Amino acid sequence: MEENESFYSHQQRESAEGALELLYTLACPTVEDLKKLSIMNSVQDCPVTLEDYKLAQAIYGPDMFSSKGKLMCGLPSPVVQDIMEIQA
């Protein structure tokens, strides 16, 4: 992360941090949902732009907290019942 930060200016890092702050303030929606909110102007007078979200992903990588609990594992293996008759 620190290596990625060195490639960007101070102002770009601050705008990326603002995008992450908004992401956490809105209870961690996905970044795609956050982009849609920005395009629809659902959060009025929001200083965060689409470019800020892209910078945040480039600098800090994918957000682990918003994806946690939303990713699905593979299908579980089916339960096979093996019934045996017991002779009395």
C-alpha positions in Angstrom: 0.0 0.0 0.0 2.8 2.5 0.9 4.4 1.8 -2.5 1.1 2.6 -4.3 0.7 5.8 -2.3 4.1 7.1 -3.4 2.9 7.2 -7.0 0.1 9.7 -6.3 0.0 13.3 -5.1 -1.1 14.4 -1.7 -4.4 15.7 -3.1 -5.1 12.5 -4.9 -4.5 10.5 -1.7 -6.8 12.8 0.3 -9.6 12.4 -2.3 -9.2 8.6 -2.2 -9.4 8.6 1.6 -12.6 10.7 1.3 -14.0 8.0 -1.0 -13.2 5.3 1.5 -14.6 7.3 4.4 -17.9 7.7 2.4 -17.9 4.0 1.7 -17.7 3.1 5.4 -20.2 5.9 6.4 -22.8 4.3 4.1 -22.3 0.9 5.9 -20.0 -0.6 3.3 -22.0 -1.0 0.1 -20.1 -2.5 -2.8 -18.0 -0.1 -4.8 -20.3 -0.6 -7.8 -23.3 0.4 -5.7 -21.4 3.5 -4.5 -20.6 4.4 -8.1 -24.3 4.1 -9.0 -25.2 6.4 -6.1 -22.7 8.9 -7.3 -24.0 8.8 -10.9 -27.6 9.2 -9.8 -26.6 12.0 -7.4 -28.4 10.3 -4.5 -26.0 11.8 -2.0 -26.5 15.5 -2.7 -23.6 17.9 -2.6 -21.2 15.0 -2.3 -17.6 16.0 -3.0 -16.5 12.5 -3.9 -16.4 11.7 -7.6 -16.1 8.5 -9.6 -12.4 9.3 -10.1 -11.9 9.3 -6.4 -13.3 5.7 -6.2 -11.0 4.6 -8.9 -8.0 6.2 -7.1 -9.0 4.5 -3.8 -9.1 1.1 -5.5 -5.8 1.8 -7.2 -4.0 3.0 -4.0 -5.6 0.8 -1.4 -6.7 -2.2 -3.4 -10.1 -3.9 -3.2 -12.1 -3.2 -0.1 -12.1 -6.3 2.1 -14.8 -5.1 4.6 -17.5 -4.5 2.0 -17.0 -7.8 0.3 -16.9 -9.8 3.6 -20.0 -11.8 4.0 -21.2 -11.2 0.4 -19.0 -13.6 -1.4 -20.3 -17.1 -1.7 -18.3 -20.4 -1.5 -19.0 -23.3 -3.7 -22.0 -25.5 -3.3 -21.9 -27.8 -0.4 -21.5 -31.5 -1.0 -24.8 -33.4 -1.0 -25.7 -35.5 2.0 -25.9 -39.1 1.2 -27.8 -41.4 3.5 -26.4 -44.9 3.8 -29.0 -46.9 5.6 -28.2 -50.5 6.7 -30.6 -53.0 8.0 -29.7 -54.5 11.3 -30.6 -58.2 11.7 -32.0 -59.2 15.0 
